[in-house]
Amino acid sequence: MDSPQPAHATDMDPRELIAKHQRRTGSAGKLFRAPGRVNLIGEHTDYSGGLILPAAIDFSTLAVVSARGDREAVLYSDNFGRQAVADLAALPSCGTGEWSDYPLGVAWALAEKGIVLPGFDMTIAGDVPLGAGLSSSASIEVATAFALLSLVPDRLSREEIALLCQRAENGYVGANCGIMDQFIACFGEKDHAVLVDTRSLGHTAVPIPEHIHIVICNSMVKHSHAGGEYNIRRAEVDEGSRILRAWEPAFKELRDAKPADLEQVRSRMPENVYRRCRHIVTENERVEKTVAAFEAGDLATVGRMMTEAHASYRDDFAASVPEVEALIEIANTLPGLIGARLTGGGFGGCTVNLVEADQAIAFTAAMHAQYRQRLGIDAEIYRCHASAGAGPVTHLD
């Protein structure tokens, strides 16, 4: 499948994007933005009712939208330079493996909800790195949802928008993702991570100290959620959850189990299923300890939790690759590092590194140089800040 946008936008100047939309369509458009995200800790817990600690980042998707007089959806990717057209009265029930699946999936999910869209023109641009585990797909889905809802009288809450965009990715695109990516795109807060209970969708902002920078290192090994190993892991987790429920019906999800409970049913599980479940059960505990450590200013514990989370993700969830391991090994030798781990869906993508601000520039340069020396790969490295969630863009300065 084509990803929704390439690694860097062709032009992310919002005023120019609006002007391009008007030149292409003859209509003035309204502009909306949705961020990508990085997950500090809490990997693959979001589809089993668990805890996560993501942050929205200052990479995003921009969507300009204007209504048409017919029922056609005319989508233009400024990154790819390609157009897609669909009849809103006859949308297919699933995607076709094209970049347009992401915005059309949102239109499909809105229609399923009984929201009748007019025809529309939409111009999309993004700079969320593709296949890097930073949620380019959710960014485009959420930007699309906010844009399309501006064309109708129907109003949805941010929680409803997040769930609708998850439905688009699950049901239309065909990726069995949890709620994390769409939720943080809606609920991100500037200078904060967000602790999310994915069962209740309760959430709490967790301040990130000013002296910490988020450094994201892209292994350049791309992954896709639409099929492959991600969906295999999801099936393994679902199997483990069924086995747990058969043993103890009160355990509706893995969230309900503690490590000791899992040990009680280990003999009933295939080893691979047990290890996937052990990662998730212990990861929930690490999220709680990480939040407590942030609140106490105990960065040593934050770093230790990230290290333990990475080992679990690599060994129990089997989601790492050699290139990622090289990034982690290099990071752990560099001054200023608080903690490093693989982030996102796994099987490639990025590491997230919390780094002391006064060391962040030197850390970035050393990561790039040493990764290139070791593997001959020019890694893309991004120094990011936690950003606000999705919404209209009204100030263009």
Rosetta blueprint (number, residue, H / E / L):
1 M L
2 D L
3 S L
4 P L
5 Q L
6 P L
7 A L
8 H L
9 A L
10 T L
11 D L
12 M L
13 D L
14 P H
15 R H
16 E H
17 L H
18 I H
19 A H
20 K H
21 H H
22 Q H
23 R H
24 R H
25 T H
26 G L
27 S L
28 A L
29 G L
30 K E
31 L E
32 F E
33 R E
34 A E
35 P E
36 G E
37 R E
38 V E
39 N E
40 L E
41 I E
42 G L
43 E L
44 H L
45 T L
46 D L
47 Y L
48 S L
49 G L
50 G L
51 L E
52 I E
53 L E
54 P E
55 A E
56 A E
57 I E
58 D E
59 F E
60 S E
61 T E
62 L E
63 A E
64 V E
65 V E
66 S E
67 A E
68 R L
69 G L
70 D L
71 R L
72 E E
73 A E
74 V E
75 L E
76 Y E
77 S E
78 D L
79 N L
80 F L
81 G L
82 R E
83 Q E
84 A E
85 V E
86 A E
87 D E
88 L H
89 A H
90 A H
91 L L
92 P L
93 S L
94 C L
95 G L
96 T L
97 G L
98 E L
99 W L
100 S L
101 D H
102 Y H
103 P H
104 L H
105 G H
106 V H
107 A H
108 W H
109 A H
110 L H
111 A H
112 E H
113 K L
114 G L
115 I L
116 V L
117 L L
118 P L
119 G L
120 F E
121 D E
122 M E
123 T E
124 I E
125 A E
126 G E
127 D L
128 V L
129 P L
130 L L
131 G L
132 A L
133 G L
134 L L
135 S L
136 S H
137 S H
138 A H
139 S H
140 I H
141 E H
142 V H
143 A H
144 T H
145 A H
146 F H
147 A H
148 L H
149 L H
150 S L
151 L L
152 V L
153 P L
154 D L
155 R L
156 L L
157 S L
158 R H
159 E H
160 E H
161 I H
162 A H
163 L H
164 L H
165 C H
166 Q H
167 R H
168 A H
169 E H
170 N H
171 G H
172 Y H
173 V H
174 G L
175 A L
176 N L
177 C L
178 G L
179 I L
180 M H
181 D H
182 Q H
183 F H
184 I H
185 A H
186 C H
187 F H
188 G L
189 E E
190 K L
191 D L
192 H E
193 A E
194 V E
195 L E
196 V E
197 D E
198 T L
199 R L
200 S L
201 L L
202 G L
203 H E
204 T E
205 A E
206 V E
207 P E
208 I L
209 P L
210 E L
211 H L
212 I E
213 H E
214 I E
215 V E
216 I E
217 C E
218 N E
219 S L
220 M L
221 V L
222 K L
223 H L
224 S L
225 H L
226 A L
227 G L
228 G L
229 E H
230 Y H
231 N H
232 I H
233 R H
234 R H
235 A H
236 E H
237 V H
238 D H
239 E H
240 G H
241 S H
242 R H
243 I H
244 L H
245 R H
246 A H
247 W H
248 E L
249 P L
250 A L
251 F L
252 K L
253 E L
254 L H
255 R H
256 D H
257 A L
258 K L
259 P H
260 A H
261 D H
262 L H
263 E H
264 Q H
265 V L
266 R H
267 S H
268 R H
269 M L
270 P L
271 E H
272 N H
273 V H
274 Y H
275 R H
276 R H
277 C H
278 R H
279 H H
280 I H
281 V H
282 T H
283 E H
284 N H
285 E H
286 R H
287 V H
288 E H
289 K H
290 T H
291 V H
292 A H
293 A H
294 F H
295 E H
296 A H
297 G L
298 D L
299 L H
300 A H
301 T H
302 V H
303 G H
304 R H
305 M H
306 M H
307 T H
308 E H
309 A H
310 H H
311 A H
312 S H
313 Y H
314 R H
315 D H
316 D L
317 F L
318 A L
319 A L
320 S L
321 V L
322 P H
323 E H
324 V H
325 E H
326 A H
327 L H
328 I H
329 E H
330 I H
331 A H
332 N L
333 T L
334 L L
335 P L
336 G L
337 L E
338 I E
339 G E
340 A E
341 R E
342 L E
343 T E
344 G L
345 G L
346 G L
347 F L
348 G L
349 G L
350 C E
351 T E
352 V E
353 N E
354 L E
355 V E
356 E E
357 A H
358 D H
359 Q H
360 A H
361 I H
362 A H
363 F H
364 T H
365 A H
366 A H
367 M H
368 H H
369 A H
370 Q H
371 Y H
372 R H
373 Q H
374 R H
375 L H
376 G L
377 I L
378 D L
379 A L
380 E E
381 I E
382 Y E
383 R E
384 C E
385 H L
386 A E
387 S L
388 A L
389 G L
390 A L
391 G E
392 P E
393 V L
394 T L
395 H L
396 L L
397 D L
